Amino acid sequence: MATGTAVDVVMPQMGVSVSEGTITKWAKSEGEPVEADETLLEISTDKVDTEVPSPASGVLSQILAQEGETVPVGTKIAVIAPEGVDVEETPDEAPPEPATAAASDEAATASGAEGETPTAEKAAEAPPAPEPAAEPAAVPEPEPADGDGRQEGKFVSPVVARIAAEHDVDVSQVEGSGRGGRVTKKDILAFIEAGAPTKAPPPPAEPAEAPPAPEPEPAPGPTAAEPQPGEQVEPMTAMRKGIAEHMRRSLDTAAHVTSAIEVDMSKIAAIRQKLKKEYADSYGVNPTYLAFVARATVDTLKDYPWVNGEIRGESIVTRNFVNLAFAVELADGKGLIVPVVKNAETLNLLGMAKAIADVAQRARDKKLLPDDVQGGTFTITNPGGYGTFHGTPVISQPQSAILGTYAVVKRPWVVQDEMGEDVIAIRSIANLTLTYDHRLVDGALAGRFLRDLGERLQTWDESAY
């Protein structure tokens, strides 16, 4: 948005359901030059961390929102001016209200009919204007309601409203730190962690003869202990808070059960070794074990739609497509994001390898958008790259299952020789786990899914992929 010769930088809209963002880092300081599309700052939402490019070239003349501050979408956070032009510092202003019909009429009268500017002579000829009516008392401007809800007289974002509903919290009791006293996600989470009282039950329709004894006040939640010598305290990021809330909600929602199998990956290991040079030289991609497992998983899900489905209310939703999500670790293990490969059933092995490499790299470079982490129908997590051999992942809601892939290691394995005799051989073995929601997926169904997936991997058909 241009202001004279300057350009305003606003908090971007990072998805339909995202109403605010937290500034985690300014890549430029006031007075520094910046080029168009160069990274200007980093922001964090409850869905994704991302870099925001500069909308114009010039000098970052003003920073209006500091690191760590959470502001609504559309709020002006900085000003970029052309080099050599000073911009007068102005406070951050709320977006102007649309003009009312009365205001439009007054503006039209003041400017004259058909766009003419009234002269002194015309003004003299005009009859005296009536005494202006007393101005009505100023009414506080409500916060924008676009995408927001209202609870107990306060405007709140959809994220805050959902958390309040889940924890039965009266938002009017929460002190807001946002613009105009708005309650942010950080505020309501802190209120809940501090032992927030729930909404009082409605009064009885008819008073009883003897009023019941008042219920005891809920015990206050545990207070944060003071740091001890040798301890370091750091605030949780918006992403970390989002992960914590999502994982807790999943455990509160789904009936988690985990089943596991061992798979002989020897044939996959041989094919992978053969394809490595071709894929690297021609396509610049590595045919990882994960790509093989993902490709086989998509085919297996076609035969098990409930594993790729979800519970929606009292209905079971199944699909004829697979949006495959992959858990990706961010820097230093302090963040986890789950980008989605849409319509994975359309990809062959090479396409799957490219897609996995692409979303993983964009996740680490903070180039993902909220739409890139939404819409997943089934998730794969791959801690095996660090040598782990077993785990029990948490399901990503509202999905019904998550597959864990673990380290491929050489182990002694019983096989049959040419004579049909059992012999011990060295094989490349990996564990696979399926954590599933027992409300929808039973143990027998999960067992058959794992059996068929393992069979596809052990008898991999190169011509089919």
N, C-alpha and C positions, 0 to 999 in steps of 0.2 A: 504494500500500500504506500503510495507516494505522498509525501508531505512537503510541498514546495519542491526543492531540489533534493530532499532527503528521502530515504526509504525506511519504513517501519518494519521491524522484524517482530512477528507475532508467534505465540505458541501454536504449532501446527496441529491440525486435526489428524491423529494417528490411528483412526479407525472409528467405525460408527459408534461403538460403545465406550470409547475413550473420551472423557470429558475434561481431563486435566493432566498435566505433566509436571515432573520434577526436574529442575535444571541440575544436572550432576557435575558439569564442567563447562567453562567457557574456554574455547580453544584460542580466543583472541582477547586482548585487554583493550580498555578504552584508549583511543588514539592510535591503535595499530591499523595498518592497511589490511584489506581483505579483498580477495578476488571472488567474483560470482562463482557459485557452486563449490567454493572451498569450504571445508568444514568450519562452521562458526561456533557451534556448541554441541554438547551431548545432553540428551534428555532421557528420562526413565519414566515409564508408565507401569501399570500393574500387568502389562502384557509383554512389553518389549523394551529393550534399551537400544537407542539408535542415535546416529549423528545427524545433525541438521545443517544443510548447506546454506551458505549465504545467498540471499535472493538478489544481490547486486554487488558490483565492485565499488570500492570507496574506502572510507575510514570508519571504523566502529567508534562513533562519536559519543554514544551514550549506552550504558548498560542499566536497564531499569528493573531487572529481577536478578537477584544474586544466586550463586550456587547453593543448592539445598532448598531453594524456595519452590513451592508447589503452586502453580497458577492455572486458571481455567484456560481451555482452548480459546484462541482468538485474542488473548490478552497481549498487548504490546510489551515486549521484553527488551527491546534494543532499538537503536536508530543508526542507520548507516548513511553517511553524508559523502558527497563527492570530495575528492582530495582538494584541500585548499578552501573548503567552504565550512564556516563555523555554524553549528546549529544551536540555537538558543535552547537551553535545557528546559524541558517542560515536564510536569508530573504526568505519570501514567494516568490516562483518562479512560473511563468506562466508555463503551461504544455508545454513540448518540442514539436517543430514542427516535423511532420514526415520527415524522411530523404528523400532528393530528389534523383533522379537517379544518378546525377553527384556526389553527396556526397557519395552515396553507392559505386560508382566505385572507388572514391578516397580512401575510407576506405578499399576496397578490395585490391587495389594496395599497400597501406601502410602495410597491414597485411601479404602480400605474398600470392601466389597461394595456393589453397587447404588448407588454414588455417595455413600455415607454418609461423614462425617468421623469418624474414630475418636476417642473421648473418653479421658480419663485412666483412667476405671474400666475400660473395655474393654482399654486397653493393659495395665493391671495384671493382668487375668484371662488375657491371652494368654500362651502358653508363651514362654520366652525364645527369642529368635531365634538361629539357628545362627550361628557365626562366619562373617563374610563371606569368601568365597574371594578369594584375591589377585587384584587387578585385572590384566587382561592389559596388556602393554606397549602404549602408544599407537601406533596405526598412522597414518602421515600420510594425511590425507584426499586422495583423488585429485580432480583437477579435474573438473567436470561433463563427461560424455561426450556430452551431447545435441548432435548435429550435428557432433561433433568426431571426429577420428581419432587413432590412436596410432602413432607411429613411433619405433623405438628407445627405448621406455620413456617417451616424452614425449607428452602430449596436445597436439594441434595442431589448428587450425581447418582446414576444407576448403580455404581459399585457400592457407594455408601448406603443407599437404600437397601440393597440386597444383604449387605453385612448386618445392617440394623435389624432386618426382618429375621435373619437366621439366628441372631442372638437375642431377639426380643428386646431390643434397646429403643428407648424413647429418644429420638434425635434432639428434641428440645432440651434435654438435660446435658447435651454435649457442648462444651465451649469450642467454638470454631476458630481456627487460626487463619482461615483463608480470607480472601477479599470480602469485605463487608460482613465479617463474622461467619462466613460460609464454613460448614463442617466438611473437612476433607477426610480422605480415607485414613491418613495418618492420625487424625484426631480421634476417629471412632475406634480404631484399633487400640490406641493408647487408653481410651476410656474403658474398653472391654478388658484389656490386660490389667487395668488398675482395680478390677472388681466392680464393673458397672452394675447398678441395680436394674433389674428387668422392669418392664412396664407393670404398673399396679393392676391387679385383676379388676374387672368391672364390678361396681357395687351390686348387691343382690337386688332382684326385682322387688321383693317385698322384705321389709325389715323383720328379722326374727324377734321372737319375744325377748330372748337374751342375746345381746350382740356377742359374736364370737370374739375370743381373745385375739388381739392384734398379732399378726405373724411376726416372728423375730426378723429384724433387719438382716439381710445376707451379710455373711462375714466378709470383711474387706479382702481383696485379693492381695497376694504377696507383693510387697514393695521391693523395688530393685535395691539390692545390697550395694553398699559403697564399695568402690574398687579397692582391692587389697594390693599390697606391695607386689610388684611384678605383673599385675594384671593390666590389660589394655582394653578400653571400651570404645567401640565404634558404632555409629547408628546403622540400623538396617536400611538397605537401599529399598526403593520401591519394588524392584524385581524380587529381592529376597523376601519381602513381606508378601508379595503375590504368590511366590512359591509356597511359603509357609501356609498361607490361607488355603491355597488350592489342594495341597497334600492333606491338610487336616480335614477339609471338607470331603475329600475322596474317601478317607478312612471312616468318616461319619456316615457316608452314603452307601458305599458298596460293601458287599460281603466278600472280603478278599480271601482267595484260596490260591495256592501255588502248586503246580505240578511240574515235573522235570523229566527229561530224557537225556540219554547219551547218544551222540551221533558220530558215526565213523565218517570223518571228512577227508579221507585219504584221496578219493577220486576228485573231490573239489580242489584239494591242494595241488594235485598234478595238473589239472586243467588251468588253474590259476597261474601256476608257474609258466605254463606254455603261452598264456595270453599276456603276461606282464609286458614283454618288450613291444608287442604289437600295439597294445592299448597306450603305452607310454609314448611311443614314437609317433603314432598316427593321431591320437586323440588327447594326449597329455593327461591321462587319467589312470588311476591304479585300480585294477580289478580286486577289490578287497573281499575278504570272506563275508563282510556285511552285505555287499552287493548281491552275492549268491544267495545268502539267507533271505534277503528282502525279496528277491525275485521269486524264490520258491514259496515264500509266505503269501505273496499276492495270489498265486495260483491255488494254494491250499484254502485261502479264505473264500474263494468262489464256491467251494463245497461246504463251507461252514458259515452261512450268513449271520447266525446269531453271534458268532465270535467277532464279526465285523459290525455288529448292530449295537443297539442301545435300548435302554428302558426309558420311555417318555411318558410320564404319568402312569397310567395303567395299560399302556400299549407297548408292543415290541416293534421297533423300527429296524428294518433291514434294507440293504442297498445292493445295487448292481454295479457299484464302483468301489474303489479302495483309495482313500486319501491317507497315504502312509506317512506317519509322523516319526521323526528321529530325535532322540534326546541328544543334545549337543552341549558339551561342557564349555563354559566361557573361561576367560583368563583367570589363572590361579585357583580354579575350582570354586570361585565365589559367586558363580551364577550358572544357571542351567536354563536352556531355552529349547523349545521343541518345534522346529520348523516342519512344515508339511509339504510332501510331494503329492500334488493333486493328480487324480486319475492315474495312479501308479500301474494299473492293469494294462495301460497302453504302452508300457516301456519294456524293451528287451533288456538283456543283461548289460549291454553297453550303455543304453539310455539310463538304466538304474544307477550305474556307477557314476555317470556324469551328474545326475540329479543329486545324489548323496553328497558328492564333492562340492557341488555348487551351493547347496543350502548350508552345509557346514562352514564353508569359507565365508559366506555372507553373514552368518550368525556371529562368527569370531570378529569380523570386520565391522559389526554393528550396522549392517546395511539392510537388515530385514525390516519389513513393515508389519503392522499388526495383522493384515490379511495373510501374511506368510506363516503365521503361527495359529491360524484358526481353521476349523473345518476338518480336523483329523478324525478318522474313523477307527484307526488301529495304530498302536505305537510300538516301536522297537527301541530298546535301550541296549547299548553295547559296552558294558564295563569290561568285557573280556580283553580289550586292548591294553589293560593295565595288569593283566595276569590273573584276575579274579576268575573263579571257576563255578560260583553259584551265587544266587541272590534272590530276593523277593521284592521286585519293584512294586511301586504304588501305581494304581490305574489312573490314567488321565481322564477325568470326568468330561463329558458323559459317556465315554467309551466303555466297552465291556471287558476289555482284556489288553494286556501288554506283554510283549515277548522280550525275554532277556537272553542275550547271546554272550557266551563266555569264552575264555581263552582256548585256543586250539593247541593241544599239547600231545606229544608223542607218548604213547603208553602201550604196555603189553595188552594184546587183545586176542580173544579166541576167535579163530576163523577156520574155515574148512579148506583142506588142500584139494588137489586134483582127484584124489581117491575118495573124497567125502569124509575124510578123517578130521577130527578137531585138532588144531595145532595152535600154538601161540605165535603171534606175529606182532611187529611194531606198527602201530597205526596212529594216524592223526585223529584225536578224539576231542570232541567239544560237548559241553553241556548246553542245553537250551531249556529255559523255564517259561511257563505260561502262567501269569497271574491273571485270574479272571474273577468276574463278579458272579458269585454263586446264586444271586437272585435270578440270573438269566442263563448262565452256562453251568451245567452240571459236570461233575468230575469225569463221567464217562465220555461226554462230548469233548471235553478238553483233552482227555487221553487219546481219543481218536484223531483229533486235530494234530497233536504232537507226533503221533505215530506216522500219519500221512506226510507231514512236513519232513520228518527224519528220512522217510523212504525216498522222497524226491531228492534230497541232498545226497543220499548214499548211492543213488542210481542216476545221477545227473546226466541228462541227455543233451549233448552239445548242440544237436541240430534243432532242438526245440526252443533254444534261447539265443 
